[in-house]
């Protein structure tokens, strides 16, 4: 089963948001899911 995940942001500066999105993306890719 393939899980498709999307992430939305508010668009402004948010400390740590880039690293959080990167971590989520890498975890999903390691689990062989579609990002």
CHARMM internal coordinates of N, CA and C (Angstrom, degrees):
IC EDIT
DIST 1 N 1 CA 1.4483
DIST 1 CA 1 C 1.5231
ANGL 1 N 1 CA 1 C 108.70
DIST 1 C 2 N 1.3146
ANGL 1 CA 1 C 2 N 116.66
DIHE 1 N 1 CA 1 C 2 N 133.29
DIST 2 N 2 CA 1.4592
ANGL 1 C 2 N 2 CA 121.90
DIHE 1 CA 1 C 2 N 2 CA 179.00
DIST 2 CA 2 C 1.5177
ANGL 2 N 2 CA 2 C 109.49
DIHE 1 C 2 N 2 CA 2 C -99.69
DIST 2 C 3 N 1.3238
ANGL 2 CA 2 C 3 N 115.06
DIHE 2 N 2 CA 2 C 3 N 133.35
DIST 3 N 3 CA 1.4584
ANGL 2 C 3 N 3 CA 121.96
DIHE 2 CA 2 C 3 N 3 CA 177.16
DIST 3 CA 3 C 1.5160
ANGL 3 N 3 CA 3 C 107.63
DIHE 2 C 3 N 3 CA 3 C -105.23
DIST 3 C 4 N 1.3147
ANGL 3 CA 3 C 4 N 117.66
DIHE 3 N 3 CA 3 C 4 N 125.78
DIST 4 N 4 CA 1.4635
ANGL 3 C 4 N 4 CA 122.00
DIHE 3 CA 3 C 4 N 4 CA 177.88
DIST 4 CA 4 C 1.5208
ANGL 4 N 4 CA 4 C 107.98
DIHE 3 C 4 N 4 CA 4 C -105.81
DIST 4 C 5 N 1.3329
ANGL 4 CA 4 C 5 N 116.20
DIHE 4 N 4 CA 4 C 5 N 125.31
DIST 5 N 5 CA 1.4571
ANGL 4 C 5 N 5 CA 121.31
DIHE 4 CA 4 C 5 N 5 CA -175.20
DIST 5 CA 5 C 1.5187
ANGL 5 N 5 CA 5 C 109.59
DIHE 4 C 5 N 5 CA 5 C -122.37
DIST 5 C 6 N 1.3139
ANGL 5 CA 5 C 6 N 117.03
DIHE 5 N 5 CA 5 C 6 N 136.76
DIST 6 N 6 CA 1.4587
ANGL 5 C 6 N 6 CA 122.97
DIHE 5 CA 5 C 6 N 6 CA 173.45
DIST 6 CA 6 C 1.5219
ANGL 6 N 6 CA 6 C 109.09
DIHE 5 C 6 N 6 CA 6 C -122.06
DIST 6 C 7 N 1.3370
ANGL 6 CA 6 C 7 N 116.62
DIHE 6 N 6 CA 6 C 7 N 148.01
DIST 7 N 7 CA 1.4594
ANGL 6 C 7 N 7 CA 120.82
DIHE 6 CA 6 C 7 N 7 CA 179.18
DIST 7 CA 7 C 1.5185
ANGL 7 N 7 CA 7 C 108.68
DIHE 6 C 7 N 7 CA 7 C -124.20
DIST 7 C 8 N 1.3052
ANGL 7 CA 7 C 8 N 117.06
DIHE 7 N 7 CA 7 C 8 N 131.06
DIST 8 N 8 CA 1.4607
ANGL 7 C 8 N 8 CA 122.80
DIHE 7 CA 7 C 8 N 8 CA 177.98
DIST 8 CA 8 C 1.5222
ANGL 8 N 8 CA 8 C 109.32
DIHE 7 C 8 N 8 CA 8 C -111.34
DIST 8 C 9 N 1.3245
ANGL 8 CA 8 C 9 N 116.26
DIHE 8 N 8 CA 8 C 9 N 144.22
DIST 9 N 9 CA 1.4590
ANGL 8 C 9 N 9 CA 120.84
DIHE 8 CA 8 C 9 N 9 CA 175.88
DIST 9 CA 9 C 1.5230
ANGL 9 N 9 CA 9 C 108.80
DIHE 8 C 9 N 9 CA 9 C -125.31
DIST 9 C 10 N 1.3088
ANGL 9 CA 9 C 10 N 116.04
DIHE 9 N 9 CA 9 C 10 N 163.39
DIST 10 N 10 CA 1.4638
ANGL 9 C 10 N 10 CA 120.16
DIHE 9 CA 9 C 10 N 10 CA -179.97
DIST 10 CA 10 C 1.5208
ANGL 10 N 10 CA 10 C 111.91
DIHE 9 C 10 N 10 CA 10 C -80.43
DIST 10 C 11 N 1.3153
ANGL 10 CA 10 C 11 N 118.17
DIHE 10 N 10 CA 10 C 11 N -13.56
DIST 11 N 11 CA 1.4537
ANGL 10 C 11 N 11 CA 121.42
DIHE 10 CA 10 C 11 N 11 CA 174.90
DIST 11 CA 11 C 1.5179
ANGL 11 N 11 CA 11 C 115.64
DIHE 10 C 11 N 11 CA 11 C 98.48
DIST 11 C 12 N 1.3000
ANGL 11 CA 11 C 12 N 119.64
DIHE 11 N 11 CA 11 C 12 N -20.42
DIST 12 N 12 CA 1.4573
ANGL 11 C 12 N 12 CA 121.33
DIHE 11 CA 11 C 12 N 12 CA -178.98
DIST 12 CA 12 C 1.5216
ANGL 12 N 12 CA 12 C 112.03
DIHE 11 C 12 N 12 CA 12 C -87.82
DIST 12 C 13 N 1.3261
ANGL 12 CA 12 C 13 N 115.21
DIHE 12 N 12 CA 12 C 13 N -179.28
DIST 13 N 13 CA 1.4606
ANGL 12 C 13 N 13 CA 120.16
DIHE 12 CA 12 C 13 N 13 CA 176.14
DIST 13 CA 13 C 1.5196
ANGL 13 N 13 CA 13 C 109.42
DIHE 12 C 13 N 13 CA 13 C -71.26
DIST 13 C 14 N 1.3090
ANGL 13 CA 13 C 14 N 115.75
DIHE 13 N 13 CA 13 C 14 N 129.14
DIST 14 N 14 CA 1.4598
ANGL 13 C 14 N 14 CA 120.54
DIHE 13 CA 13 C 14 N 14 CA 176.80
DIST 14 CA 14 C 1.5219
ANGL 14 N 14 CA 14 C 107.40
DIHE 13 C 14 N 14 CA 14 C -141.40
DIST 14 C 15 N 1.2977
ANGL 14 CA 14 C 15 N 116.11
DIHE 14 N 14 CA 14 C 15 N 116.00
DIST 15 N 15 CA 1.4564
ANGL 14 C 15 N 15 CA 121.11
DIHE 14 CA 14 C 15 N 15 CA -176.67
DIST 15 CA 15 C 1.5265
ANGL 15 N 15 CA 15 C 110.69
DIHE 14 C 15 N 15 CA 15 C -59.45
DIST 15 C 16 N 1.3133
ANGL 15 CA 15 C 16 N 116.63
DIHE 15 N 15 CA 15 C 16 N 127.14
DIST 16 N 16 CA 1.4529
ANGL 15 C 16 N 16 CA 121.61
DIHE 15 CA 15 C 16 N 16 CA 177.07
DIST 16 CA 16 C 1.5141
ANGL 16 N 16 CA 16 C 115.22
DIHE 15 C 16 N 16 CA 16 C 87.16
DIST 16 C 17 N 1.3242
ANGL 16 CA 16 C 17 N 118.14
DIHE 16 N 16 CA 16 C 17 N -3.14
DIST 17 N 17 CA 1.4650
ANGL 16 C 17 N 17 CA 120.12
DIHE 16 CA 16 C 17 N 17 CA -176.31
DIST 17 CA 17 C 1.5245
ANGL 17 N 17 CA 17 C 111.71
DIHE 16 C 17 N 17 CA 17 C -67.24
DIST 17 C 18 N 1.3355
ANGL 17 CA 17 C 18 N 117.46
DIHE 17 N 17 CA 17 C 18 N -41.47
DIST 18 N 18 CA 1.4633
ANGL 17 C 18 N 18 CA 119.99
DIHE 17 CA 17 C 18 N 18 CA 179.93
DIST 18 CA 18 C 1.5197
ANGL 18 N 18 CA 18 C 111.49
DIHE 17 C 18 N 18 CA 18 C -61.78
DIST 18 C 19 N 1.3127
ANGL 18 CA 18 C 19 N 117.53
DIHE 18 N 18 CA 18 C 19 N -44.96
DIST 19 N 19 CA 1.4637
ANGL 18 C 19 N 19 CA 120.03
DIHE 18 CA 18 C 19 N 19 CA -179.13
DIST 19 CA 19 C 1.5239
ANGL 19 N 19 CA 19 C 111.16
DIHE 18 C 19 N 19 CA 19 C -69.11
DIST 19 C 20 N 1.3153
ANGL 19 CA 19 C 20 N 117.47
DIHE 19 N 19 CA 19 C 20 N -32.59
DIST 20 N 20 CA 1.4641
ANGL 19 C 20 N 20 CA 120.42
DIHE 19 CA 19 C 20 N 20 CA 176.80
DIST 20 CA 20 C 1.5196
ANGL 20 N 20 CA 20 C 110.65
DIHE 19 C 20 N 20 CA 20 C -65.98
DIST 20 C 21 N 1.3262
ANGL 20 CA 20 C 21 N 116.61
DIHE 20 N 20 CA 20 C 21 N -46.05
DIST 21 N 21 CA 1.4639
ANGL 20 C 21 N 21 CA 120.25
DIHE 20 CA 20 C 21 N 21 CA 179.36
DIST 21 CA 21 C 1.5261
ANGL 21 N 21 CA 21 C 110.87
DIHE 20 C 21 N 21 CA 21 C -64.82
DIST 21 C 22 N 1.3157
ANGL 21 CA 21 C 22 N 116.97
DIHE 21 N 21 CA 21 C 22 N -38.57
DIST 22 N 22 CA 1.4646
ANGL 21 C 22 N 22 CA 120.82
DIHE 21 CA 21 C 22 N 22 CA 177.77
DIST 22 CA 22 C 1.5208
ANGL 22 N 22 CA 22 C 110.45
DIHE 21 C 22 N 22 CA 22 C -63.40
DIST 22 C 23 N 1.3319
ANGL 22 CA 22 C 23 N 116.80
DIHE 22 N 22 CA 22 C 23 N -44.27
DIST 23 N 23 CA 1.4587
ANGL 22 C 23 N 23 CA 120.79
DIHE 22 CA 22 C 23 N 23 CA 179.48
DIST 23 CA 23 C 1.5189
ANGL 23 N 23 CA 23 C 112.74
DIHE 22 C 23 N 23 CA 23 C -63.03
DIST 23 C 24 N 1.3091
ANGL 23 CA 23 C 24 N 116.71
DIHE 23 N 23 CA 23 C 24 N -42.69
DIST 24 N 24 CA 1.4663
ANGL 23 C 24 N 24 CA 120.81
DIHE 23 CA 23 C 24 N 24 CA 178.27
DIST 24 CA 24 C 1.5249
ANGL 24 N 24 CA 24 C 109.88
DIHE 23 C 24 N 24 CA 24 C -64.57
DIST 24 C 25 N 1.3260
ANGL 24 CA 24 C 25 N 116.12
DIHE 24 N 24 CA 24 C 25 N -44.43
DIST 25 N 25 CA 1.4620
ANGL 24 C 25 N 25 CA 120.36
DIHE 24 CA 24 C 25 N 25 CA 179.44
DIST 25 CA 25 C 1.5126
ANGL 25 N 25 CA 25 C 112.53
DIHE 24 C 25 N 25 CA 25 C -61.93
DIST 25 C 26 N 1.3221
ANGL 25 CA 25 C 26 N 116.82
DIHE 25 N 25 CA 25 C 26 N -44.20
DIST 26 N 26 CA 1.4691
ANGL 25 C 26 N 26 CA 120.36
DIHE 25 CA 25 C 26 N 26 CA 179.58
DIST 26 CA 26 C 1.5232
ANGL 26 N 26 CA 26 C 111.29
DIHE 25 C 26 N 26 CA 26 C -65.98
DIST 26 C 27 N 1.3236
ANGL 26 CA 26 C 27 N 117.09
DIHE 26 N 26 CA 26 C 27 N -39.96
DIST 27 N 27 CA 1.4654
ANGL 26 C 27 N 27 CA 119.84
DIHE 26 CA 26 C 27 N 27 CA 178.99
DIST 27 CA 27 C 1.5247
ANGL 27 N 27 CA 27 C 110.99
DIHE 26 C 27 N 27 CA 27 C -63.58
DIST 27 C 28 N 1.3229
ANGL 27 CA 27 C 28 N 116.66
DIHE 27 N 27 CA 27 C 28 N -41.05
DIST 28 N 28 CA 1.4601
ANGL 27 C 28 N 28 CA 120.11
DIHE 27 CA 27 C 28 N 28 CA 178.82
DIST 28 CA 28 C 1.5218
ANGL 28 N 28 CA 28 C 111.44
DIHE 27 C 28 N 28 CA 28 C -67.81
DIST 28 C 29 N 1.3266
ANGL 28 CA 28 C 29 N 117.04
DIHE 28 N 28 CA 28 C 29 N -41.14
DIST 29 N 29 CA 1.4638
ANGL 28 C 29 N 29 CA 119.78
DIHE 28 CA 28 C 29 N 29 CA 178.53
DIST 29 CA 29 C 1.5252
ANGL 29 N 29 CA 29 C 111.18
DIHE 28 C 29 N 29 CA 29 C -65.40
DIST 29 C 30 N 1.3295
ANGL 29 CA 29 C 30 N 117.12
DIHE 29 N 29 CA 29 C 30 N -38.00
DIST 30 N 30 CA 1.4668
ANGL 29 C 30 N 30 CA 120.64
DIHE 29 CA 29 C 30 N 30 CA 176.69
DIST 30 CA 30 C 1.5191
ANGL 30 N 30 CA 30 C 111.31
DIHE 29 C 30 N 30 CA 30 C -64.87
DIST 30 C 31 N 1.3266
ANGL 30 CA 30 C 31 N 116.68
DIHE 30 N 30 CA 30 C 31 N -29.36
DIST 31 N 31 CA 1.4661
ANGL 30 C 31 N 31 CA 121.45
DIHE 30 CA 30 C 31 N 31 CA 178.02
DIST 31 CA 31 C 1.5288
ANGL 31 N 31 CA 31 C 111.09
DIHE 30 C 31 N 31 CA 31 C -88.08
DIST 31 C 32 N 1.3486
ANGL 31 CA 31 C 32 N 116.17
DIHE 31 N 31 CA 31 C 32 N 8.85
DIST 32 N 32 CA 1.4629
ANGL 31 C 32 N 32 CA 123.29
DIHE 31 CA 31 C 32 N 32 CA 178.39
DIST 32 CA 32 C 1.5280
ANGL 32 N 32 CA 32 C 112.67
DIHE 31 C 32 N 32 CA 32 C 59.32
DIST 32 C 33 N 1.3371
ANGL 32 CA 32 C 33 N 115.66
DIHE 32 N 32 CA 32 C 33 N 41.85
DIST 33 N 33 CA 1.4553
ANGL 32 C 33 N 33 CA 121.61
DIHE 32 CA 32 C 33 N 33 CA 176.09
DIST 33 CA 33 C 1.5188
ANGL 33 N 33 CA 33 C 109.18
DIHE 32 C 33 N 33 CA 33 C -105.27
DIST 33 C 34 N 1.3220
ANGL 33 CA 33 C 34 N 117.22
DIHE 33 N 33 CA 33 C 34 N 163.29
DIST 34 N 34 CA 1.4614
ANGL 33 C 34 N 34 CA 122.42
DIHE 33 CA 33 C 34 N 34 CA -179.76
DIST 34 CA 34 C 1.5208
ANGL 34 N 34 CA 34 C 109.88
DIHE 33 C 34 N 34 CA 34 C -90.74
DIST 34 C 35 N 1.3268
ANGL 34 CA 34 C 35 N 115.51
DIHE 34 N 34 CA 34 C 35 N 130.19
DIST 35 N 35 CA 1.4627
ANGL 34 C 35 N 35 CA 120.78
DIHE 34 CA 34 C 35 N 35 CA 179.59
DIST 35 CA 35 C 1.5087
ANGL 35 N 35 CA 35 C 108.55
DIHE 34 C 35 N 35 CA 35 C -115.51
END
COOR INIT
IC SEED 1 N 1 CA 1 C
IC BUILD
